[in-house]
Amino acid sequence: MQQIINFIIRNKNFLLSLLLFSISMVFTIQTHSYHKSKFINSANFLTGGVYNSINNFTAYLNLKSQNQVLAEENSRLKMLLFNSENKKDSIYLDTVSYGGTYKFTLANVIRNTYSGANNVLLLNRGKNDGLKQDLGVISSKGIVGIVDGTSKRYATVISVLNTVNKISAQLKKTNHFGTLYWDAKSPYYIQLIDIPKIAPIVKGDTIITSGRSSIFPKGIPIGVINDFKLDAAENYYEINIKLFNDMTNLEHVYTIENIDADEIDRLLNAKANE
């Protein structure tokens, strides 16, 4: 305390001048509108710059949580999209209001293999989140695979880059459909067979899911035709498809549950056993 008093005594002339200068500035700003407006603008510029810097910094820190929010919102939008585009009657729209035919759940890929013949992904969602076997898995760009096994908190997914995976797909511009499989050569390409040679196919045509199973709804993007040829019997095309998804770089994915899957499967199994 004594040091503060000594400092004031030593610099009393300077401090008195500074005080008088400050008082004169206050009176000048208050009594002259021009000076007042300039002062306010300068103050706003300084404080605005500080707040902007703070906001940019906090926004950077919150990128992960914001990405999570956006991904969850994307999940809700996908649910609305696939639950409204197939049917437009009043019964279907009423069903949509109570959850619709398809339920989407956001998940993160915490492990992903793509260099072997039978690749598998691991998700950070499991039975506790409603996941079960045979749910479709997609990203914002297209199909990823099918849920194979679940624990309470995790799920394994058979990737589309797996030689045992067989998925029904079709040409987007027609209803000609076939079966997807992977030849285990490149993580960027997948193959489509059983498309009849009468189908009008062109390089660059889009391939989508056919909706002929209860796993994937119709219309989910898969990729585009890169090249094609007829099989040995020259009855069907063998098509090489460039995937929309980069299967080597996956983070956010969505599982798809068809609420009516059990009913559909029971009906199909009963028909097959007749």
N, C-alpha and C positions, 0 to 999 in steps of 0.2 A: 504493500500500500504506500509506503514511504517513497518507493521508487517512482510510482505513478505521480505522486505529488511533486517530487523533484523534477520530473519530466515536464509537467505543466508549468512550473515556475520558470524553468530554463527556456521554454518555448512559448511563453505567454503572449509575446507580440505576434508571433506567427499564427497561433491559435485564435487570437482576437481578430486578426485580419481575415482568417478563414471563416470565422463565425459571421462577421459583418458582410463578407462577400456572399455567403450562403443566404443570409437574410435579404440582401438586395436582389439576389437572383429570384428568390421566392416572390417578392413584391413585383418584380418586373414581369415574371411569368403570369401572375394572377391578374395584373392590371392591363396586359397587352395580349389581345386575342391571337395575334400572329405568333408571338413567342410561345404562348401556351400551346397552340396547335403543333408547333415544331417540336416542343418538348414531349408531348403525348405521342406523336408519331415515332420519335426516336426511342422512347421507352417501349412502345409496342414492338418495334423492330428488334430491340435487344431481348425482351422477354419472349417474343415469338420465336426467335432463333434458338434460345435456350430450350423452350418447351418442344420445339421441333426436333432438336438433337436428342432430347430425352425420349421422346416418342419413338424416334427411329431406333434407338438403342433397345428400348423395351419391346418394340415390335420384332426386332431381330431375335431377342431372347424367347419370344413367344411363337416363333415360326413353327415349332414342332406341334404345339397345342393347336395353333390355327389350322395347320394342315390336317390335324385329326378332326377338327370341327368341319372342315370342308369335305373331307372324305365321308364323314357321317351324313352330311347333307346330301352328298352325291348318292349315298345308299338309299336315302328316302326318295330322291328323285327317280332313281332306277326302279324302285318299287312302284311308284305311280306310273311310270312309263310302260312297264311290262304288264301292269294290271289294267291298262286302259286302251292299249292300241289294238288288242285282238278282237274285242267285242264292244259294241256300242249300245246294246239294248239296256232297258231299265233294270232288269234283273242283275246283269253283270255290274252295272254301275253301283247298285246297292251293295253287291258283294265287295266291291272295292272299298266302300266306306267302312267296312268292317275288317279290313286287312287285305282283301284281294286274294288272288290265286297264288301269288308268289311273295315270299318273304325274303328280304335281303339282309345279310348281317355283315358288318364290316370286320375285317381281320387284317393282321399284319403278317407278312412272311418273315419268319425268323430263321429259316434254313431253306436253302434251295439248291438242288443238284441239277445239272444239265449236261454233263459230259459223259455219263454212262449210257447204258441201253434202257434201263428201267429207273427213270428219275422220279424223285419224290420231293414234295415240299412239306414244311412243317409250319402250321399256323398257331398263333397265340390265342386261339379260341377253341372251346371244346364242348363237352356235354352240358356244362353249366351255362353255356351261352345258347343252347338249343341245337348245336351241331350234331349230326349223325351221319351214318354211312350213306353214300350215294347222293350227296348234295353236289350240285354243280358249283364250280368256282370260276369266277371271271375277274378281270380287271377293268379299268375304264376303257381299254382298247379292244378287249376280246376275251375269248375263253382261255382258261389256265389249266383246268383239270377237274377231277372228281374226288370228293372226300372218300377216303378208304377206311380210316380208323380214327377213333376218338378216345381221349381220356377226359377227365374232369375239366382240364384247362387247355388242352392242346388237341390238334387234329392233324393227321397226315393226309396228303393229297397226292393221288396218282397224276403226275403231270401229263400234259398232252405229248411231252417228249418222253414217252414210255411205250415200249413196244407191245404192251398188253392192253393199252387203252384203245377202245374202238368207239367212235362217236359219230352219230348220224349228222350229215351235213348236206347242203344243197347249193345250187347256183342261185344267187340273189335274184337274177332277172327271170328265172323260170322255176318250175317245181321239180326239176330233175335232181334226184338226191342219190347219195352214195355213202360210203363209209370212210372215215378218217383213220389213218394209221401213221406211225412214224417209222422211217427206215433206219433211224439211229445214226444218220450221217451228219446232219447239221442242226444246231438248235434254232436256226432261223427259218427252216422250211419243214413242212409236214405234207403228207401225201393223201390224196383222195382217189378212191377206186370205185368201180361199179356205176359210173356215170355212162349211160348208153351213148353210142356213137351218133345217134340222131340228135343229141342235145347240141344246141348252137353255142359252143364255147369259144371264147376269144381271150387271148393273153391280156391280163389286166382286169378280167371279170372278178367280181367280189364273191367270196364264199361265206355263207352264214350257217348257223345251226338250223336244222330242219324242223325241230319241234316234234319229231316223231318218237320221242321218249319222254318220260316224266321228269328227266333230269334237267335238261336245258329248254327254256322257251324258244320258240322260233324267232330268228332274226338277230341272234347275237353274232357280232362280227368275228370272223376267223382270220381271213387274209385274202390275198389276190392271187390269181393264177399266174405263175411265173413261166411255166412251159407245160406241155402235155404231149401224149402219144397214145396210140391204140395198143391194147394188150396183144398177146400172142395170137389169140383167136380173132382179133380185130372186131370185137363186138362192144367193148367198153373202153373208155378212156382211163389212162393212168395219168393223174394230174399232180404236178408239183406246185405247192402253194407257199407263198411267202407270208409268214405270220405277221399280223398287225402288232402283236405283243412282242416285246423283246424279252424272251424267257430267261435271259441271263441277268435281267435287271428288274426285279419285281419287289414292291414294298407293300402298298395297299391293295387288297383284293376284297371281293365280296362273295359270300356263299349264297346260293339260291336254293330255297326250299319251296317245292311245289306242294302247297297245302293239300291238294287233291291226289297226291302221288299214290298213297296207299289204296285209295278207291280205284284209281285207274289200273294199278298193277293187279289188284284182285280180279277186276273184270277181265283183263287180258289173260291172266292165268287160267281163269275159269273157261274162257273161250278156247284156249289152247288145249285144255284137257277134255273137251267134249269129243 
